[in-house]
């Protein structure tokens, strides 16, 4: 949903996520928002929402991408007014709706009518029973596939979001094949963070995350652009793989990688294209900011450390002035291995995962297997 052009992350974010509401009709086991059926008191009003959009525009052109998310943004009665206002300001506007009865082909048409051309949809597994189990509603997989197909047909910029966790990891090749079969060409893979409803038992080991990163590099050679959320070590793996390819060295990865690639080759043949792996050096608070349903601002939706509120301060001033956000953008004050790592600017570790496991957003990322060289 976004490009790779140079961007001064100290001045403005590349992505602003707005949790328009907590309300949602799904009950996903790993839900960051801990969504509920009805809106919570304190939700930004229509007027406050319009003002927030204007605050995004105050960063100046080129504007950050504004992603309307939730909960489910379609649970807001004023969503069309808000989306139209965002598009009219010239802001690149994207939506991340939940797949419920509210999301129909007609809804997609209306998105296009108000100037929204980019959409992200969650598809956690090619296996219906796994996806439906995670989402908490029988039949949602079938509806998800139908909506993805309809969005592609309409020429929308479609991104599939997949959470990698214990339930889904072994079926990543099947998910890749389904994405390609549907004509989707952007795959955002979320490395699990134990927050919200997410349980620690769903998390992977560092070696498994390393293997997933290697698999995703190869997956990107099948013609899909691969990005990761809360998996910044993927960027290091991309650099290492490209170097290894230049030097003619074999892949150094574990048994999970070998299982996933064996399955992928059976399903899709050998990967033959150029790797399309995204390596923009954003992380929580660095190029990314999250505005909650009540106006509270966070480094991301997965890092529950408040840094201000748009009801009492401008988003521009919060992003540029918050000591926490400035710290998160300064890789020299990270701790542990992340501080001394030669990839600290490109990667910098998942700040949300560090916080989830240690209570310190500046701690080293416990999911990363890499050991920086002693000479660094």
Phi, psi and omega in degrees: 000358181214159182266191186240017182296155179302142186209132179273097185290347176283339183264321181202151178283155171281326184229128170247119176260129178244114175282088188298332180199157171272344186292137178195147182269355175271173179218059188293137185295330183256017189302122175294319187281350188048054189297154183228171186283333182236153180300147174278151172300148177095001177300143177304134179286174177302313181297318179292325177295317177298321178294321178299317178300317177297325178294325176296320179295334180294344175293339179090159180283145354291133185288154168300154171285133179254117181255116176275118183226197182198213023032212178235114183303334181287353175280352177270129180293336184260015189299325183290324176296318181294315180296318181296321179295318179299313180296322183292336177280356181085012179278133174294116191244129180232157180232147177229074183281158171277151179273096179227178177302344178286338182264105184233169173304324178295325176297318178300318178299321182290324174305311181297322181299326181265011172094011179265118183247351183245133182219141173240136182232137180277128173221102189272344179198149173285348179268117184305318185294327179287312180299314181295324178297317180293319185280344174082007182224120177298140176088356184288333178299312181300316179295322180298313180298319179297317181292320178300316180297317180295321180293319178297315180302325182280359178079016177290155173279105190255130176238132173263131176257128179231128176271125176270117178207184187306320184287333191251342194297322184288347183250017178301321178298319177296321178294318176302314181298317180297317179302314180295319180298328180281348181088011177280140184235010174229126182236113177259115184255119182268119174280124191307136173239124180285082177219166183061228180282350186294131180262147181299333181293345180276350186285159177261171175274161177304319179296322178294320176296322177298315179295319177300318180299317177295320178298317182295326175300314179291325178301324182291349178272001176266005177103018177239136175283124183251128172234160177234150171243130184059024174229054186294342177297341175303324181295321176297316180299321178300313179299315181295319181293319179296321177294317180298321179295319178297325184267000178070030181264151180284164176289131177255096182213173188262191186294327178298315177303314182296321177296315183295318182288324178300317180292318181299318180294322177296322183280324192233356186082180179291138177291129186240349185272178173290143177294131178245067185254127186277129184229031174295135188275045176277159169200177181309121179085347178244093183087355182226137173213151187232129177250120183283171184305330184258012178093350177296142183251137181227158177300329174196174178288348182255357182240093189280057177243105184292142181235003179158186179213133183288351175283339184239352179208157179286141179302322179300316181290323178296312184298318183278331190257340182299129179296326179292314180295320177298320178296319180294334178275350182259098185293345181286345180256007172295164185244165175063215182297327182298326182291323185260008184278138178291349178256018190294331178280320179289322184251280179082001178074160175282114179290328179292319180291320177303316180292319182298327184263335185237345186080005182236112182291351180259000180289167178291154181283115183290349181271354184268130182271347189290139176246112181300153180293145183296338184279349182292000000 
